[in-house]
Amino acid sequence: MARATDVRPVVRLKSTAGTGYTYVTRKNRRNDPDRLVLRKYDPIVRRHVDFREDR
């Protein structure tokens, strides 16, 4: 359907700590055309780390 070219696609954020923990969120392609990086909590290492968009 039209989900592949949606303005707000669903993206997976993968932990940079190497734990494999992921978050799922949406992003606006018009405002953030490059890969998204958010600082979120990783419960496996029990601290906040950067989560990068995984495609």
MMTF fields as JSON, N, C-alpha, C and O atoms, coordinates in Angstrom:
{
  "mmtfVersion": "1.0.0",
  "mmtfProducer": "UNKNOWN",
  "numBonds": 219,
  "numAtoms": 220,
  "numGroups": 55,
  "numChains": 1,
  "numModels": 1,
  "chainsPerModel": [1],
  "groupsPerChain": [55],
  "chainIdList": ["A"],
  "bondAtomList": [4, 2, 8, 6, 12, 10, 16, 14, 20, 18, 24, 22, 28, 26, 32, 30, 36, 34, 40, 38, 44, 42, 48, 46, 52, 50, 56, 54, 60, 58, 64, 62, 68, 66, 72, 70, 76, 74, 80, 78, 84, 82, 88, 86, 92, 90, 96, 94, 100, 98, 104, 102, 108, 106, 112, 110, 116, 114, 120, 118, 124, 122, 128, 126, 132, 130, 136, 134, 140, 138, 144, 142, 148, 146, 152, 150, 156, 154, 160, 158, 164, 162, 168, 166, 172, 170, 176, 174, 180, 178, 184, 182, 188, 186, 192, 190, 196, 194, 200, 198, 204, 202, 208, 206, 212, 210, 216, 214],
  "bondOrderList": [1, 1, 1, 1, 1, 1, 1, 1, 1, 1, 1, 1, 1, 1, 1, 1, 1, 1, 1, 1, 1, 1, 1, 1, 1, 1, 1, 1, 1, 1, 1, 1, 1, 1, 1, 1, 1, 1, 1, 1, 1, 1, 1, 1, 1, 1, 1, 1, 1, 1, 1, 1, 1, 1],
  "groupList": [{"groupName": "MET", "atomNameList": ["N", "CA", "C", "O"], "elementList": ["N", "C", "C", "O"], "formalChargeList": [0, 0, 0, 0], "bondAtomList": [1, 0, 2, 1, 3, 2], "bondOrderList": [1, 1, 2], "singleLetterCode": "M", "chemCompType": "L-PEPTIDE LINKING"}, {"groupName": "ALA", "atomNameList": ["N", "CA", "C", "O"], "elementList": ["N", "C", "C", "O"], "formalChargeList": [0, 0, 0, 0], "bondAtomList": [1, 0, 2, 1, 3, 2], "bondOrderList": [1, 1, 2], "singleLetterCode": "A", "chemCompType": "L-PEPTIDE LINKING"}, {"groupName": "ARG", "atomNameList": ["N", "CA", "C", "O"], "elementList": ["N", "C", "C", "O"], "formalChargeList": [0, 0, 0, 0], "bondAtomList": [1, 0, 2, 1, 3, 2], "bondOrderList": [1, 1, 2], "singleLetterCode": "R", "chemCompType": "L-PEPTIDE LINKING"}, {"groupName": "THR", "atomNameList": ["N", "CA", "C", "O"], "elementList": ["N", "C", "C", "O"], "formalChargeList": [0, 0, 0, 0], "bondAtomList": [1, 0, 2, 1, 3, 2], "bondOrderList": [1, 1, 2], "singleLetterCode": "T", "chemCompType": "L-PEPTIDE LINKING"}, {"groupName": "ASP", "atomNameList": ["N", "CA", "C", "O"], "elementList": ["N", "C", "C", "O"], "formalChargeList": [0, 0, 0, 0], "bondAtomList": [1, 0, 2, 1, 3, 2], "bondOrderList": [1, 1, 2], "singleLetterCode": "D", "chemCompType": "L-PEPTIDE LINKING"}, {"groupName": "VAL", "atomNameList": ["N", "CA", "C", "O"], "elementList": ["N", "C", "C", "O"], "formalChargeList": [0, 0, 0, 0], "bondAtomList": [1, 0, 2, 1, 3, 2], "bondOrderList": [1, 1, 2], "singleLetterCode": "V", "chemCompType": "L-PEPTIDE LINKING"}, {"groupName": "PRO", "atomNameList": ["N", "CA", "C", "O"], "elementList": ["N", "C", "C", "O"], "formalChargeList": [0, 0, 0, 0], "bondAtomList": [1, 0, 2, 1, 3, 2], "bondOrderList": [1, 1, 2], "singleLetterCode": "P", "chemCompType": "L-PEPTIDE LINKING"}, {"groupName": "LEU", "atomNameList": ["N", "CA", "C", "O"], "elementList": ["N", "C", "C", "O"], "formalChargeList": [0, 0, 0, 0], "bondAtomList": [1, 0, 2, 1, 3, 2], "bondOrderList": [1, 1, 2], "singleLetterCode": "L", "chemCompType": "L-PEPTIDE LINKING"}, {"groupName": "LYS", "atomNameList": ["N", "CA", "C", "O"], "elementList": ["N", "C", "C", "O"], "formalChargeList": [0, 0, 0, 0], "bondAtomList": [1, 0, 2, 1, 3, 2], "bondOrderList": [1, 1, 2], "singleLetterCode": "K", "chemCompType": "L-PEPTIDE LINKING"}, {"groupName": "SER", "atomNameList": ["N", "CA", "C", "O"], "elementList": ["N", "C", "C", "O"], "formalChargeList": [0, 0, 0, 0], "bondAtomList": [1, 0, 2, 1, 3, 2], "bondOrderList": [1, 1, 2], "singleLetterCode": "S", "chemCompType": "L-PEPTIDE LINKING"}, {"groupName": "GLY", "atomNameList": ["N", "CA", "C", "O"], "elementList": ["N", "C", "C", "O"], "formalChargeList": [0, 0, 0, 0], "bondAtomList": [1, 0, 2, 1, 3, 2], "bondOrderList": [1, 1, 2], "singleLetterCode": "G", "chemCompType": "PEPTIDE LINKING"}, {"groupName": "TYR", "atomNameList": ["N", "CA", "C", "O"], "elementList": ["N", "C", "C", "O"], "formalChargeList": [0, 0, 0, 0], "bondAtomList": [1, 0, 2, 1, 3, 2], "bondOrderList": [1, 1, 2], "singleLetterCode": "Y", "chemCompType": "L-PEPTIDE LINKING"}, {"groupName": "ASN", "atomNameList": ["N", "CA", "C", "O"], "elementList": ["N", "C", "C", "O"], "formalChargeList": [0, 0, 0, 0], "bondAtomList": [1, 0, 2, 1, 3, 2], "bondOrderList": [1, 1, 2], "singleLetterCode": "N", "chemCompType": "L-PEPTIDE LINKING"}, {"groupName": "ILE", "atomNameList": ["N", "CA", "C", "O"], "elementList": ["N", "C", "C", "O"], "formalChargeList": [0, 0, 0, 0], "bondAtomList": [1, 0, 2, 1, 3, 2], "bondOrderList": [1, 1, 2], "singleLetterCode": "I", "chemCompType": "L-PEPTIDE LINKING"}, {"groupName": "HIS", "atomNameList": ["N", "CA", "C", "O"], "elementList": ["N", "C", "C", "O"], "formalChargeList": [0, 0, 0, 0], "bondAtomList": [1, 0, 2, 1, 3, 2], "bondOrderList": [1, 1, 2], "singleLetterCode": "H", "chemCompType": "L-PEPTIDE LINKING"}, {"groupName": "PHE", "atomNameList": ["N", "CA", "C", "O"], "elementList": ["N", "C", "C", "O"], "formalChargeList": [0, 0, 0, 0], "bondAtomList": [1, 0, 2, 1, 3, 2], "bondOrderList": [1, 1, 2], "singleLetterCode": "F", "chemCompType": "L-PEPTIDE LINKING"}, {"groupName": "GLU", "atomNameList": ["N", "CA", "C", "O"], "elementList": ["N", "C", "C", "O"], "formalChargeList": [0, 0, 0, 0], "bondAtomList": [1, 0, 2, 1, 3, 2], "bondOrderList": [1, 1, 2], "singleLetterCode": "E", "chemCompType": "L-PEPTIDE LINKING"}],
  "groupTypeList": [0, 1, 2, 1, 3, 4, 5, 2, 6, 5, 5, 2, 7, 8, 9, 3, 1, 10, 3, 10, 11, 3, 11, 5, 3, 2, 8, 12, 2, 2, 12, 4, 6, 4, 2, 7, 5, 7, 2, 8, 11, 4, 6, 13, 5, 2, 2, 14, 5, 4, 15, 2, 16, 4, 2],
  "groupIdList": [1, 2, 3, 4, 5, 6, 7, 8, 9, 10, 11, 12, 13, 14, 15, 16, 17, 18, 19, 20, 21, 22, 23, 24, 25, 26, 27, 28, 29, 30, 31, 32, 33, 34, 35, 36, 37, 38, 39, 40, 41, 42, 43, 44, 45, 46, 47, 48, 49, 50, 51, 52, 53, 54, 55],
  "secStructList": [7, 7, 1, 6, 6, 7, 1, 1, 7, 3, 3, 3, 3, 3, 3, 6, 6, 1, 1, 7, 7, 3, 3, 3, 3, 3, 7, 7, 6, 6, 6, 7, 7, 1, 7, 7, 3, 3, 3, 3, 3, 3, 6, 6, 6, 6, 3, 3, 3, 3, 3, 3, 3, 3, 7],
  "xCoordList": [0.832, 0.0, 0.881, 1.983, 0.396, 1.129, 2.033, 2.596, 2.187, 2.987, 4.479, 5.191, 4.966, 6.39, 6.852, 7.997, 5.988, 6.357, 5.645, 5.442, 5.269, 4.563, 5.476, 6.694, 4.9, 5.677, 6.226, 7.315, 5.484, 5.922, 6.087, 5.205, 7.209, 7.388, 7.782, 8.261, 7.573, 7.992, 9.462, 9.861, 10.275, 11.703, 12.083, 11.452, 13.13, 13.656, 14.909, 15.778, 15.01, 16.195, 16.97, 16.443, 18.225, 19.041, 20.103, 20.694, 20.342, 21.288, 22.713, 23.11, 23.486, 24.896, 25.772, 26.981, 25.178, 25.941, 26.218, 26.963, 25.634, 25.884, 25.053, 25.388, 23.964, 23.136, 22.065, 21.516, 21.756, 20.703, 19.323, 18.343, 19.22, 17.932, 17.456, 18.245, 16.144, 15.609, 14.362, 13.64, 14.124, 12.878, 12.255, 12.967, 10.941, 10.241, 9.524, 8.805, 9.716, 9.101, 8.785, 9.073, 8.201, 7.926, 8.743, 9.067, 9.077, 9.784, 9.201, 8.612, 9.371, 8.902, 10.034, 11.082, 9.827, 10.879, 11.199, 12.332, 10.249, 10.505, 11.391, 12.229, 11.212, 12.018, 13.342, 14.342, 13.372, 14.576, 14.879, 14.575, 15.471, 15.713, 16.839, 16.82, 17.834, 18.908, 18.566, 17.481, 19.485, 19.216, 19.024, 19.72, 18.067, 17.688, 18.594, 18.898, 19.03, 19.818, 19.167, 19.069, 18.718, 18.096, 18.819, 19.307, 18.886, 19.495, 18.382, 17.579, 18.339, 17.273, 17.867, 19.065, 17.01, 17.446, 17.563, 16.648, 18.694, 18.896, 18.864, 19.799, 17.81, 17.687, 18.704, 18.901, 19.353, 20.321, 21.609, 22.179, 22.071, 23.262, 22.889, 23.766, 21.6, 21.035, 21.591, 21.99, 21.613, 21.976, 21.484, 21.036, 21.57, 21.141, 22.29, 23.433, 21.962, 22.93, 22.268, 21.053, 23.076, 22.545, 21.899, 22.437, 20.757, 20.065, 20.04, 19.567, 20.542, 20.593, 19.538, 19.166, 19.073, 18.063, 18.654, 19.724, 17.957, 18.387, 17.473, 16.254, 18.018, 17.175, 17.219, 16.571],
  "yCoordList": [-1.187, 0.0, 1.257, 1.247, 2.322, 3.579, 3.725, 4.798, 2.659, 2.736, 2.888, 3.496, 2.376, 2.437, 3.863, 4.206, 4.69, 6.069, 7.033, 8.196, 6.57, 7.392, 8.505, 8.333, 9.639, 10.751, 10.399, 10.846, 9.605, 9.212, 7.692, 7.006, 7.156, 5.703, 5.216, 5.989, 3.932, 3.295, 2.929, 2.295, 3.327, 3.012, 2.302, 2.494, 1.474, 0.784, 1.504, 1.818, 1.769, 2.379, 1.296, 0.67, 1.073, 0.018, 0.638, 1.661, 0.014, 0.517, 0.475, -0.483, 1.532, 1.558, 0.883, 0.759, 0.441, -0.247, -1.699, -2.385, -2.178, -3.525, -4.584, -5.767, -4.183, -5.141, -5.756, -6.805, -5.115, -5.614, -5.112, -5.485, -4.274, -3.734, -2.698, -1.888, -2.727, -1.804, -1.1, -1.62, 0.077, 0.809, 0.934, 0.908, 1.069, 1.287, 2.617, 2.861, 3.485, 4.806, 5.235, 4.513, 6.397, 6.978, 8.247, 8.912, 8.582, 9.832, 10.522, 9.884, 11.817, 12.601, 12.718, 13.292, 12.179, 12.193, 13.597, 13.864, 14.474, 15.837, 16.624, 17.411, 16.419, 17.143, 16.444, 17.113, 15.122, 14.341, 13.381, 12.192, 13.866, 12.978, 11.974, 10.884, 12.321, 11.366, 10.486, 10.596, 9.626, 8.656, 9.344, 10.299, 8.828, 9.393, 8.844, 7.652, 9.724, 9.316, 9.937, 11.16, 9.088, 9.56, 8.948, 7.82, 9.696, 9.197, 8.669, 9.437, 7.338, 6.689, 5.685, 5.403, 5.153, 4.241, 2.806, 2.291, 2.177, 0.767, -0.023, 0.081, -0.814, -1.515, -2.631, -3.077, -3.091, -4.169, -3.643, -4.3, -2.455, -1.856, -0.873, -0.344, -0.628, 0.237, 1.654, 2.198, 2.245, 3.656, 4.177, 3.404, 5.477, 6.094, 6.019, 6.356, 5.574, 5.481, 5.989, 6.185, 6.201, 6.628, 5.437, 4.33, 5.689, 4.687, 5.245, 6.359, 4.48, 4.902, 4.166, 3.032, 4.837, 4.236, 3.061, 3.169, 1.941, 0.721, 0.467, 0.441, 0.277, 0.069, -1.36, -1.725],
  "zCoordList": [0.0, 0.0, 0.0, -0.55, 0.611, 0.611, 1.824, 2.043, 2.627, 3.84, 3.538, 4.337, 2.446, 2.135, 1.867, 2.164, 1.316, 1.023, 1.955, 1.606, 3.124, 4.098, 4.607, 4.654, 4.987, 5.516, 6.901, 7.262, 7.681, 9.024, 9.104, 9.621, 8.598, 8.63, 10.025, 10.854, 10.264, 11.511, 11.38, 10.403, 12.364, 12.344, 13.638, 14.677, 13.554, 14.737, 15.194, 14.381, 16.484, 17.06, 17.801, 18.721, 17.402, 17.987, 18.887, 18.545, 20.039, 21.031, 20.5, 19.837, 20.799, 20.408, 21.452, 21.255, 22.567, 23.606, 23.225, 23.925, 22.133, 21.667, 22.354, 22.29, 23.018, 23.732, 22.857, 23.195, 21.733, 20.86, 21.231, 20.587, 22.257, 22.683, 21.671, 21.185, 21.351, 20.346, 20.856, 21.707, 20.329, 20.485, 19.103, 18.099, 19.04, 17.778, 17.885, 18.854, 16.891, 16.911, 15.487, 14.532, 15.352, 14.041, 13.885, 14.869, 12.644, 12.401, 11.184, 10.311, 11.14, 10.017, 9.002, 9.301, 7.811, 6.786, 6.298, 5.896, 6.324, 5.839, 6.797, 6.358, 8.112, 9.095, 9.38, 9.642, 9.333, 9.638, 8.489, 8.595, 7.392, 6.263, 6.511, 5.939, 7.362, 7.623, 8.823, 9.395, 9.191, 10.249, 11.599, 11.944, 12.335, 13.618, 14.715, 14.734, 15.638, 16.801, 18.03, 18.135, 18.966, 20.199, 21.388, 21.315, 22.482, 23.706, 24.591, 25.121, 24.751, 25.501, 26.485, 26.457, 27.355, 28.402, 27.877, 27.234, 28.159, 27.825, 29.13, 29.925, 29.374, 30.649, 30.857, 31.987, 29.792, 29.937, 30.578, 31.449, 30.15, 30.763, 31.868, 32.553, 32.042, 33.075, 33.047, 34.076, 31.851, 31.711, 30.366, 29.519, 30.178, 28.936, 27.918, 28.226, 26.712, 25.623, 24.355, 24.312, 23.32, 22.026, 21.316, 21.307, 20.736, 19.912, 18.487, 18.261, 17.542, 16.147, 15.335, 15.639, 14.304, 13.421, 12.672, 12.073, 12.707, 12.045, 10.874, 11.046, 9.682, 8.498, 8.061, 7.08]
}
